[in-house]
Protein backbone atom coordinates (compact mmCIF):
# COMPACT_ATOMS: atom_id res chain seq x y z
CA UNK A 1 0.00 0.00 0.00
CA UNK A 2 2.86 2.36 0.87
CA UNK A 3 4.46 1.62 -2.51
CA UNK A 4 1.17 2.47 -4.23
CA UNK A 5 0.92 5.81 -2.40
CA UNK A 6 4.55 6.63 -3.26
CA UNK A 7 3.89 5.72 -6.90
CA UNK A 8 0.82 8.00 -7.04
CA UNK A 9 2.75 10.82 -5.37
CA UNK A 10 5.73 10.50 -7.73
CA UNK A 11 3.43 10.31 -10.78
CA UNK A 12 1.56 13.39 -9.65
CA UNK A 13 4.83 15.20 -8.99
CA UNK A 14 6.08 14.27 -12.46
CA UNK A 15 2.91 15.66 -14.08
CA UNK A 16 3.15 18.89 -12.08
CA UNK A 17 6.79 19.31 -13.15
CA UNK A 18 5.94 18.64 -16.82
CA UNK A 19 3.06 21.11 -16.68
CA UNK A 20 5.14 23.78 -14.92
CA UNK A 21 8.00 23.37 -17.38
CA UNK A 22 5.63 23.66 -20.35
CA UNK A 23 3.84 26.72 -18.98
CA UNK A 24 7.07 28.51 -18.04
CA UNK A 25 8.61 27.75 -21.45
CA UNK A 26 5.53 29.04 -23.26
CA UNK A 27 5.30 32.27 -21.27
CA UNK A 28 9.06 32.75 -21.43
CA UNK A 29 8.98 32.54 -25.22
CA UNK A 30 6.07 35.01 -25.40
CA UNK A 31 7.83 37.45 -23.09
CA UNK A 32 11.06 37.21 -25.07
CA UNK A 33 9.23 37.80 -28.39
CA UNK A 34 7.31 40.77 -26.95
CA UNK A 35 10.58 42.28 -25.70
CA UNK A 36 12.36 41.65 -29.01
CA UNK A 37 9.42 43.05 -31.02
CA UNK A 38 9.49 46.35 -29.16
CA UNK A 39 12.71 47.19 -30.97
CA UNK A 40 11.14 46.64 -34.40
CA UNK A 41 8.87 48.89 -36.40
CA UNK A 42 6.22 46.56 -37.82
CA UNK A 43 4.67 47.52 -41.14
CA UNK A 44 1.72 45.60 -42.53
CA UNK A 45 1.53 45.14 -46.30
CA UNK A 46 -1.37 43.48 -48.08
CA UNK A 47 -0.85 42.07 -51.58
CA UNK A 48 -3.46 42.27 -54.32
CA UNK A 49 -3.12 41.74 -58.04
CA UNK A 50 -2.67 45.15 -59.76
CA UNK A 51 -6.28 45.28 -60.98
CA UNK A 52 -7.45 44.71 -57.39
CA UNK A 53 -5.27 47.34 -55.73
CA UNK A 54 -1.60 46.25 -55.92
CA UNK A 55 0.54 46.40 -52.76
CA UNK A 56 -1.14 48.32 -49.95
CA UNK A 57 0.64 50.55 -49.06
CA UNK A 58 2.75 51.02 -52.17
CA UNK A 59 5.20 53.35 -50.43
CA UNK A 60 6.84 52.61 -47.08
CA UNK A 61 9.12 54.95 -45.15
CA UNK A 62 11.64 53.64 -42.59
CA UNK A 63 14.78 54.92 -40.88
CA UNK A 64 18.31 53.82 -41.78
CA UNK A 65 19.94 51.75 -39.04
CA UNK A 66 16.64 50.92 -37.31
CA UNK A 67 15.37 47.30 -37.47
CA UNK A 68 12.17 46.81 -39.48
CA UNK A 69 9.63 44.01 -39.65
CA UNK A 70 7.45 43.70 -42.76
CA UNK A 71 4.37 41.54 -42.22
CA UNK A 72 3.06 40.71 -45.70
CA UNK A 73 -0.38 39.19 -46.16
CA UNK A 74 -1.62 37.73 -49.43
CA UNK A 75 -5.31 38.63 -49.73
CA UNK A 76 -5.67 37.03 -53.16
CA UNK A 77 -6.46 33.59 -54.54
CA UNK A 78 -3.11 33.43 -56.39
CA UNK A 79 0.42 33.31 -55.02
CA UNK A 80 2.62 36.39 -54.81
CA UNK A 81 6.25 36.98 -53.98
CA UNK A 82 8.07 39.96 -52.52
CA UNK A 83 11.57 41.29 -53.04
CA UNK A 84 13.65 44.40 -52.47
CA UNK A 85 16.57 43.38 -54.72
CA UNK A 86 18.96 46.24 -53.82
CA UNK A 87 18.76 45.28 -50.14
CA UNK A 88 18.86 41.51 -50.71
CA UNK A 89 15.51 41.10 -48.98
CA UNK A 90 12.72 38.85 -50.21
CA UNK A 91 10.22 36.06 -49.84
CA UNK A 92 10.05 33.40 -52.55
CA UNK A 93 6.30 32.74 -52.28
CA UNK A 94 3.35 33.96 -50.26
CA UNK A 95 0.47 31.57 -50.83
CA UNK A 96 -3.18 32.73 -50.85
CA UNK A 97 -4.31 33.79 -47.37
CA UNK A 98 -0.80 33.34 -45.95
CA UNK A 99 1.19 35.88 -43.92
CA UNK A 100 5.00 36.02 -44.17
CA UNK A 101 7.38 38.14 -42.11
CA UNK A 102 10.70 39.69 -43.13
CA UNK A 103 12.99 41.35 -40.60
CA UNK A 104 15.95 43.45 -41.68
CA UNK A 105 17.85 46.64 -40.92
CA UNK A 106 18.29 49.07 -43.82
CA UNK A 107 21.84 50.38 -43.59
CA UNK A 108 21.73 53.37 -45.93
CA UNK A 109 19.23 56.03 -46.98
CA UNK A 110 17.68 55.86 -50.43
CA UNK A 111 14.65 54.81 -52.43
CA UNK A 112 14.49 51.08 -53.05
CA UNK A 113 11.88 49.55 -55.37
CA UNK A 114 10.07 46.39 -54.28
CA UNK A 115 8.06 44.05 -56.48
CA UNK A 116 6.09 40.84 -56.71
CA UNK A 117 8.37 37.98 -57.80
CA UNK A 118 5.73 35.46 -58.94
CA UNK A 119 3.71 35.87 -62.13
CA UNK A 120 0.31 36.69 -60.65
CA UNK A 121 -1.68 38.23 -63.53
CA UNK A 122 -1.33 39.87 -66.93
CA UNK A 123 -0.55 43.10 -65.06
CA UNK A 124 2.19 41.45 -62.99
CA UNK A 125 4.89 43.88 -64.14
CA UNK A 126 2.90 46.76 -62.59
CA UNK A 127 2.89 45.11 -59.15
CA UNK A 128 5.52 47.14 -57.36
CA UNK A 129 6.16 49.83 -54.78
CA UNK A 130 9.01 51.61 -53.06
CA UNK A 131 10.76 51.57 -49.73
CA UNK A 132 12.00 55.02 -48.71
CA UNK A 133 14.85 54.86 -46.20
CA UNK A 134 15.53 58.18 -44.45
CA UNK A 135 18.51 59.20 -42.38
CA UNK A 136 18.14 58.89 -38.65
CA UNK A 137 17.70 62.12 -36.72
CA UNK A 138 18.50 62.47 -33.04
CA UNK A 139 14.79 62.12 -32.18
CA UNK A 140 14.55 58.80 -34.10
CA UNK A 141 17.54 57.13 -32.41
ABEGO torsion letter per residue (X at the ends): XAAAAAAAAAAAAAAAAAAAAAAAAAAAAAAAAAAAAAABBBBBBBBBBAAAGEBOBABBBBBBGBBBBBBBBBABABBBBBBBAAAGBBBABBBBGBBBBBBBBBABBEBBBBBBABBABAAAAABBBBBBBBBBBAAAX
